[in-house]
Amino acid sequence: MNRSSRFNFAILTLIKPTHFITLSLCQGRGIANDIGGLSVISGDDAIYTKVHERFVEALSKRLVNRTVWKFHRPILRSAFALDGGSNGKLIHAHMIIAKPDDVDEKQFCNLVEETAERNPWNKNGKFAVHIHHTETVSEKRRAVYYMTKNGFDRLSFT
């Protein structure tokens, strides 16, 4: 087993993913500045990594009651990989995530979509979020392999 296969196996073992999610990301945003104008900010890997952290935190918070969140802050296990940004390919993200056992599948998918819509760096609309339930070990392995196909330098974890 080579180094990348071992790393992919470690990701699979650590996350124990139940879903493979693709998020369409905004390439840049206009943000109001101090003098009443608009400043355009281009997205970069640091911004998109924060998008991942905030997305998973917001989703995790919505899955538990207020008391549990206040005292324990259980964050879902996930891995996030950026893809695109060169050769005319728009930047987007692939994520594997572990759904809690006590959460209904439909409820989870709805919360993922709603959470993505609330983040200003995620695109909105019909094709902004694609959620795939990974059931077999083979599907889970393919999802991890797909995330790491371009290397490991654009990965982040929660």
Summary of the structure (lengths in Angstrom):
residues: 158
radius of gyration: 16.4
end to end distance: 25.9
largest distance: 57.7
contacts: 425
relative contact order: 0.25
helix: 40%
strand: 24%
